[in-house]
Amino acid sequence: MDEYTSSRLAVGPECPSSLEEVVRGGRAPCGIGHDQAASSDAGYRCEAVAHAPHEGRSVSLGLRFAATPRLALRWLRSRAAVIADQLDAQAARPVRRWLSDHAAHEYALLTLARGDSYLFTIFDEAARYTLSVSPAWNTK
């Protein structure tokens, strides 16, 4: 697939970023880290999930809360970069294109600022990764 997909709904470098890494047992999925506020009054809920459609499994790659849309997008971009580093060149190409697409980032910021969720999806042959940011007060 040569295009990236984004719409509406993020994981720290210490979290595994591929489903294979988790399944192999090399690292366990992680949740909210000690430096990440888990309160419901945090502005934005960021999450990354790996889906293995052929196995019917999903694995959480992490969860974080961010105070502003810009901080949430920064976290989403950092997780996308970590995942892209582990993909083959063809699968990583659309992710790298999105990482340098300032118009797409402005769209994401505007989407979050108006109270909607933003979702970025990464595809490879074996898995689908969804990186999402949602306003904590919004369950869309």
Salt bridges, closest charged atoms under 4 A:
GLU20 OE1 - ARG24 NH1 3.92
GLU21 OE2 - ARG27 NH1 3.00
GLU47 OE1 - ARG45 NH1 2.79
GLU55 OE1 - ARG57 NE 3.85
ASP85 OD1 - ARG96 NH2 2.70
ASP116 OD2 - ARG114 NE 2.71
ASP116 OD1 - LYS140 NZ 2.70
